[in-house]
Amino acid sequence: MAKPNEIFRLTPPAEESEPPEAPVVRLLPTGHRPQRDLRHHAPAPVVPTPPAAEPAEPDFPELPPERLDVEHQPARAKRSQEPGIEQILDLPEDAPQIEDSWGGQAARRTPVPWGWFLLLGLLLAGGAFWSTWQVSESEQKVETTREVALAEVTKDEEATRQAEQLLVRVETAIRSYFGAKTIDEMVPWVRHPQRVRPLMEAWYRNHPLTPDPFRRLAEFLPQNFGETGSFWTARVQLASGRFHAVYLEELPDGSVKIDWATSVGYQPMAWDDYAARRPAGDFDFRVTAQPDNLFSHEFADSERWLCFRLTAPNSEEFLYGYVERDRPLAQLLERHFRQNGGRPAQLILRLNTPSGLNSPRGVRIEDLLSIRWIYVVDPDGGA
C-alpha cells in the first residue's frame, strides 16, 4: 500500500525505442480533479500543493508590562446638590426638582437684546410720524398752491383791469391829439409842452394843421429805454386810411402824452436844404449815423478825427460828421457804437459848419443830445 503524499510514476514498456518524454505536471487548484489525456499517456498522478507557510513573526524581546499612571481626580457630584434619601422620600410628587433650575445661570449670562426692540419701536414710531407729517405737509401744500393760484388769478385780473384802463386812456389821448383843430387843443396831449409849443408854432406856419380823426389802434408795444417812465409805440390808423406811428408816455399821474416831435418828424430845417447850403450856426438834427472812413480837406488827418456818415428820414442826401478823437464826445460815440455792434444808430446830434470850410460834405459834430430820436428827459429841464 502506498503511503500518503507519495508520487507514483508510470514507466512505459521497455520494448519501445522512443525516449520517454518529460513528464508534464499541471498545477491545479486544490480539490480539482485533473482530466486525463487519453491520447498518449495515462492519467498523471495528482500532486497536492503543500499549504503556504505563514510568515514568521519578528523576534522582539519580551518587555515587562508597565502600568499607565493616571492622575487621580476626585469624584464629582452628579448634581448641584445631593439630597439625602430622607429628603427625597419626604418631597411631594409635584414638588419642583433641584435640576429644574439647571441652565438658569447660563441663560442669565446671555442678556435679552432689549436695544433692538427699542430701535425697532423707534423706527415704527418714526415711520408713523413721517406718514402723518407727509399727509399734513401735502394738505398744507395743496392749501398754499390754492392760495397762490387765487393770488395769481387776482393779480391777472388786476393786471387785465389796469391794461384795459390804460388802453382807454391811450385811445382818448390819440383821438384828442389827431382830432385837434388848433395848437391850443393839441398842446394838452403832448409831452414837454413848454419846450414844444414854440416849435409847434414855427412848424405849423409852414405845415397847415389838418385834423385826421382816429379810427383804430393797429399796434401797441412797450418800449424799454432803460430810464424812468413808461413808454410805448403805437401804430394808428386814421380816418383818411393812412397809418401813423407815435411814441407815448404814461406819466406818474396816469395821464398819457404823445411825443409831438417824432410824430411830425421835426427838424430845425429841411435836411436837403441843410445838406445843400450848410448854413453857419448850430442845428439839432435827428439823423441816422454810422462809422465811416472818408478823410479829406480839413478832415484829412485820420489820427485826429473820427468820421460818421449822416442821413435823415425821407431824404437821400448825406453828410459826413467829424469829431476830434481827444474829446470825451468821441469816446462816448465810440462806446455807443461798440455796444450797438457797429450798426447804424438813430441819434439827435448838434451839427455845426465852420466858416470857410472847404470840405464839400463835411460838418462838425458838437454834441450828442440823445441816443434815440426821442428825448426821454426834457433837455431844457421842463415838465
VMD Tcl script that draws the C-alpha trace (Angstrom):
set ca {
  {0.00 0.00 0.00}
  {1.28 3.39 -0.95}
  {1.91 5.97 1.60}
  {0.07 9.29 1.61}
  {1.53 12.10 -0.47}
  {3.67 9.58 -2.37}
  {4.03 10.27 -6.09}
  {3.52 7.40 -8.48}
  {5.30 7.21 -11.83}
  {4.16 5.05 -14.70}
  {7.09 3.51 -16.57}
  {6.50 2.88 -20.25}
  {7.19 -0.61 -21.66}
  {10.79 -1.41 -22.29}
  {10.30 -2.51 -25.81}
  {9.54 0.89 -27.07}
  {12.52 2.53 -28.59}
  {11.46 6.19 -28.25}
  {12.89 8.03 -25.35}
  {10.46 8.85 -22.67}
  {9.00 12.24 -22.73}
  {9.45 14.58 -19.87}
  {6.58 14.34 -17.52}
  {4.08 17.18 -17.64}
  {2.94 18.39 -14.31}
  {-0.20 20.51 -14.16}
  {-0.76 22.61 -11.09}
  {-4.41 22.77 -10.43}
  {-6.39 24.28 -7.62}
  {-6.86 22.20 -4.59}
  {-9.78 19.86 -4.86}
  {-9.93 19.93 -8.66}
  {-9.67 16.64 -10.39}
  {-7.42 16.69 -13.49}
  {-8.65 15.39 -16.78}
  {-6.77 12.60 -18.33}
  {-5.18 12.84 -21.73}
  {-6.25 9.62 -23.34}
  {-4.26 10.17 -26.49}
  {-0.68 9.39 -25.31}
  {-0.41 8.96 -21.61}
  {-2.14 7.55 -18.71}
  {-3.53 9.95 -16.23}
  {-0.83 11.76 -14.29}
  {-0.85 11.45 -10.57}
  {-2.25 14.42 -8.67}
  {0.41 16.15 -6.68}
  {-1.19 18.03 -3.81}
  {0.18 21.52 -3.24}
  {1.50 21.96 0.25}
  {-0.06 24.81 2.21}
  {1.80 28.11 2.15}
  {3.86 28.71 5.16}
  {2.74 31.58 7.39}
  {5.24 34.43 7.74}
  {7.28 34.19 10.81}
  {6.66 36.79 13.46}
  {9.57 39.09 14.24}
  {11.51 38.10 17.19}
  {11.11 41.05 19.59}
  {12.48 40.90 23.03}
  {9.87 40.48 25.66}
  {9.39 43.56 27.86}
  {7.93 43.58 31.29}
  {4.44 45.04 31.43}
  {4.13 48.67 32.60}
  {1.20 50.39 34.24}
  {-0.09 53.74 32.95}
  {-0.39 56.07 35.84}
  {-3.40 58.44 35.56}
  {-3.73 61.41 37.87}
  {-6.39 60.63 40.36}
  {-9.30 63.02 40.26}
  {-11.88 63.23 42.97}
  {-15.30 62.07 42.08}
  {-17.65 64.86 41.08}
  {-21.12 65.15 42.27}
  {-23.65 64.41 39.59}
  {-26.00 67.06 40.96}
  {-25.53 70.57 42.15}
  {-26.91 69.47 45.47}
  {-27.13 65.86 46.63}
  {-30.19 65.37 48.78}
  {-30.42 62.71 51.35}
  {-32.74 59.73 50.99}
  {-34.95 61.03 53.69}
  {-35.43 64.31 51.87}
  {-36.38 62.54 48.66}
  {-38.92 60.39 50.46}
  {-40.49 63.41 52.16}
  {-40.95 65.51 48.94}
  {-44.46 65.60 47.40}
  {-44.90 64.33 43.91}
  {-45.48 67.79 42.36}
  {-42.56 69.43 44.15}
  {-40.02 71.08 41.84}
  {-36.83 69.18 41.39}
  {-33.44 70.66 42.01}
  {-32.50 70.03 38.42}
  {-35.38 72.30 37.30}
  {-33.14 75.30 37.86}
  {-30.26 73.93 35.79}
  {-29.22 76.27 32.98}
  {-30.62 79.35 34.69}
  {-27.20 80.76 35.36}
  {-26.14 80.14 31.74}
  {-29.28 81.85 30.49}
  {-28.59 84.88 32.65}
  {-25.13 85.19 31.14}
  {-26.74 85.99 27.68}
  {-28.81 89.19 28.19}
  {-32.03 89.79 26.28}
  {-31.35 92.27 23.35}
  {-33.77 94.92 24.56}
  {-31.89 97.59 22.49}
  {-33.03 96.01 19.24}
  {-36.63 96.03 20.39}
  {-36.23 99.69 21.38}
  {-34.69 100.52 17.99}
  {-37.48 98.70 16.15}
  {-40.04 100.59 18.19}
  {-38.39 103.90 17.40}
  {-38.35 103.06 13.69}
  {-42.03 102.18 13.72}
  {-42.88 105.34 15.63}
  {-40.75 107.42 13.26}
  {-42.45 105.88 10.22}
  {-45.87 106.63 11.64}
  {-44.84 110.20 12.44}
  {-43.33 110.69 8.96}
  {-46.51 109.42 7.30}
  {-48.63 111.74 9.41}
  {-46.30 114.66 8.67}
  {-46.36 113.92 4.93}
  {-50.14 113.93 4.90}
  {-50.19 117.21 6.82}
  {-47.50 118.70 4.56}
  {-49.41 117.62 1.44}
  {-52.56 119.23 2.74}
  {-50.62 122.39 3.54}
  {-49.03 122.40 0.06}
  {-52.44 121.99 -1.53}
  {-53.73 124.90 0.52}
  {-50.66 127.00 -0.33}
  {-51.00 126.18 -4.03}
  {-54.64 127.16 -3.91}
  {-53.74 130.48 -2.27}
  {-51.01 131.14 -4.84}
  {-53.38 130.30 -7.68}
  {-56.01 132.62 -6.27}
  {-53.40 135.35 -5.87}
  {-52.26 134.85 -9.47}
  {-55.81 134.96 -10.74}
  {-56.41 138.09 -8.71}
  {-53.16 139.57 -9.99}
  {-54.05 138.69 -13.57}
  {-57.48 140.15 -13.14}
  {-55.98 143.30 -11.66}
  {-53.40 143.49 -14.46}
  {-56.13 142.98 -17.03}
  {-58.22 145.70 -15.45}
  {-55.24 148.09 -15.39}
  {-54.37 147.27 -19.02}
  {-57.94 147.95 -20.10}
  {-57.93 151.29 -18.29}
  {-54.57 152.15 -19.89}
  {-55.90 151.38 -23.36}
  {-58.88 153.63 -22.69}
  {-56.54 156.49 -21.72}
  {-54.29 155.82 -24.75}
  {-57.18 155.88 -27.19}
  {-58.54 159.02 -25.57}
  {-55.18 160.80 -25.93}
  {-54.73 159.66 -29.57}
  {-58.27 160.60 -30.50}
  {-57.91 164.04 -28.94}
  {-54.47 164.62 -30.48}
  {-55.37 163.71 -34.08}
  {-58.77 165.35 -33.83}
  {-57.38 168.73 -32.68}
  {-58.05 171.68 -34.97}
  {-55.74 174.18 -33.23}
  {-52.46 174.20 -31.35}
  {-54.32 175.04 -28.14}
  {-56.40 171.85 -28.49}
  {-53.32 169.78 -29.21}
  {-50.88 171.08 -26.55}
  {-52.60 169.38 -23.55}
  {-51.88 165.96 -25.16}
  {-48.18 166.43 -25.99}
  {-45.01 165.79 -23.94}
  {-42.89 168.71 -22.66}
  {-45.45 171.36 -23.69}
  {-43.37 174.37 -22.52}
  {-40.44 173.46 -24.73}
  {-42.51 172.08 -27.62}
  {-45.14 174.82 -28.07}
  {-42.76 177.34 -29.72}
  {-41.58 174.58 -32.05}
  {-45.18 173.72 -32.91}
  {-45.98 177.32 -33.76}
  {-42.96 177.58 -36.06}
  {-43.75 174.25 -37.67}
  {-47.40 174.86 -38.41}
  {-46.62 178.15 -40.07}
  {-45.19 176.09 -42.92}
  {-47.28 172.91 -42.39}
  {-51.03 173.54 -42.04}
  {-52.72 171.76 -39.13}
  {-55.35 169.44 -40.61}
  {-57.38 167.15 -38.30}
  {-57.48 163.45 -39.22}
  {-59.73 161.61 -36.74}
  {-58.63 158.37 -35.08}
  {-60.12 155.13 -36.42}
  {-58.42 152.25 -34.62}
  {-55.31 151.16 -32.78}
  {-53.42 148.74 -35.05}
  {-50.40 148.07 -32.80}
  {-49.38 148.87 -29.26}
  {-45.97 147.79 -27.92}
  {-43.99 148.65 -24.77}
  {-40.55 150.25 -25.08}
  {-37.70 149.80 -22.61}
  {-35.49 152.87 -22.73}
  {-33.65 151.93 -19.55}
  {-34.71 155.15 -17.84}
  {-37.60 156.40 -15.73}
  {-41.01 156.50 -17.32}
  {-43.29 154.09 -19.18}
  {-43.11 154.32 -22.96}
  {-44.97 152.64 -25.81}
  {-45.05 152.80 -29.56}
  {-48.43 152.79 -31.28}
  {-49.38 152.30 -34.90}
  {-52.60 154.14 -35.55}
  {-54.98 154.02 -38.48}
  {-56.68 157.36 -39.13}
  {-59.93 158.25 -40.86}
  {-58.07 159.03 -44.08}
  {-56.87 155.41 -44.14}
  {-53.21 156.20 -43.59}
  {-51.20 154.66 -40.75}
  {-49.22 156.83 -38.40}
  {-46.62 155.83 -35.77}
  {-46.29 157.71 -32.48}
  {-44.41 157.47 -29.18}
  {-46.49 157.64 -25.98}
  {-45.54 158.11 -22.34}
  {-47.59 157.36 -19.24}
  {-46.84 159.95 -16.58}
  {-46.87 159.19 -12.84}
  {-50.35 160.69 -12.53}
  {-51.67 158.15 -15.05}
  {-52.11 160.61 -17.91}
  {-50.88 159.64 -21.40}
  {-48.92 162.08 -23.56}
  {-47.75 161.90 -27.21}
  {-44.28 162.88 -28.41}
  {-45.07 165.59 -30.93}
  {-41.54 165.97 -32.45}
  {-41.27 162.31 -33.52}
  {-44.91 162.34 -34.63}
  {-44.30 165.05 -37.23}
  {-40.56 164.27 -37.80}
  {-39.48 167.64 -36.58}
  {-36.17 169.13 -37.90}
  {-34.91 172.66 -37.44}
  {-34.91 172.93 -41.23}
  {-35.33 170.57 -44.16}
  {-32.38 168.17 -44.30}
  {-31.99 168.55 -48.06}
  {-31.65 172.33 -47.66}
  {-29.17 171.99 -44.86}
  {-27.04 169.48 -46.82}
  {-27.03 171.78 -49.86}
  {-26.30 175.09 -48.09}
  {-24.79 174.09 -44.71}
  {-25.58 177.39 -43.06}
  {-23.41 178.66 -40.17}
  {-24.57 178.03 -36.64}
  {-25.64 175.06 -34.51}
  {-28.60 172.87 -35.57}
  {-30.05 169.90 -33.72}
  {-30.94 167.19 -36.24}
  {-32.46 163.73 -35.95}
  {-30.10 161.65 -38.06}
  {-29.05 158.06 -38.71}
  {-25.29 157.77 -38.11}
  {-22.76 155.03 -38.80}
  {-18.93 154.95 -38.65}
  {-17.10 155.78 -41.92}
  {-13.55 156.38 -43.23}
  {-13.75 159.37 -45.55}
  {-10.98 161.78 -44.59}
  {-10.39 164.79 -46.88}
  {-9.72 168.54 -46.90}
  {-9.79 169.93 -43.37}
  {-10.58 166.45 -42.01}
  {-7.82 164.55 -43.85}
  {-5.93 163.54 -40.66}
  {-7.46 160.19 -39.61}
  {-5.41 160.16 -36.39}
  {-7.09 163.38 -35.29}
  {-10.69 162.87 -36.43}
  {-13.47 160.29 -36.18}
  {-15.77 160.13 -39.19}
  {-19.52 159.27 -39.34}
  {-21.87 159.13 -42.31}
  {-25.13 161.03 -41.59}
  {-28.55 160.63 -43.22}
  {-32.06 161.81 -42.28}
  {-35.59 160.38 -42.66}
  {-37.31 160.85 -46.02}
  {-34.15 162.10 -47.71}
  {-31.38 160.70 -49.91}
  {-28.89 163.43 -49.04}
  {-25.95 162.58 -46.76}
  {-23.19 164.43 -44.96}
  {-20.03 163.40 -43.09}
  {-19.77 164.41 -39.49}
  {-16.37 164.69 -37.79}
  {-15.35 164.84 -34.15}
  {-11.86 165.15 -32.68}
  {-10.62 161.90 -31.15}
  {-9.29 163.53 -27.97}
  {-12.71 164.86 -26.96}
  {-14.94 162.96 -24.47}
  {-17.68 163.16 -27.11}
  {-15.60 160.94 -29.43}
  {-15.19 158.35 -26.66}
  {-18.92 158.49 -25.94}
  {-19.80 157.87 -29.58}
  {-17.25 155.04 -29.89}
  {-18.67 153.32 -26.80}
  {-22.24 153.67 -28.07}
  {-21.45 152.14 -31.47}
  {-19.41 149.40 -29.83}
  {-22.38 148.48 -27.64}
  {-24.62 148.71 -30.70}
  {-22.44 146.23 -32.57}
  {-21.34 148.83 -35.12}
  {-24.83 149.06 -36.60}
  {-26.39 152.38 -37.68}
  {-27.87 154.33 -34.78}
  {-30.68 156.88 -34.57}
  {-29.27 159.91 -32.77}
  {-30.03 163.55 -32.14}
  {-26.78 165.44 -32.93}
  {-25.89 169.10 -32.75}
  {-24.11 169.96 -36.01}
  {-22.02 173.00 -36.91}
  {-20.44 174.19 -40.15}
  {-17.20 176.11 -39.52}
  {-16.74 179.28 -41.53}
  {-14.54 178.94 -44.59}
  {-14.98 175.16 -44.69}
  {-13.72 173.66 -47.97}
  {-14.96 170.05 -47.43}
  {-17.95 169.62 -49.81}
  {-19.93 167.41 -47.36}
  {-18.15 167.80 -44.05}
  {-19.66 169.17 -40.83}
  {-18.53 169.12 -37.22}
  {-20.38 167.18 -34.54}
  {-20.59 169.44 -31.49}
  {-22.75 167.36 -29.13}
  {-24.77 164.16 -28.68}
  {-28.21 165.16 -27.37}
  {-29.95 161.75 -27.37}
  {-29.11 158.18 -28.34}
  {-32.59 157.88 -29.92}
  {-34.90 160.19 -31.82}
  {-36.98 160.91 -28.72}
  {-35.96 162.94 -25.70}
  {-36.67 160.69 -22.77}
  {-35.92 163.59 -20.42}
  {-36.65 167.18 -21.37}
  {-33.26 168.71 -22.35}
  {-34.46 172.09 -21.08}
  {-35.39 170.62 -17.70}
  {-39.10 171.42 -18.09}
  {-42.04 169.16 -17.43}
}
mol new
graphics top color blue
foreach p $ca { graphics top sphere $p radius 0.5 }
foreach p [lrange $ca 0 end-1] q [lrange $ca 1 end] { graphics top cylinder $p $q radius 0.2 }
display resetview
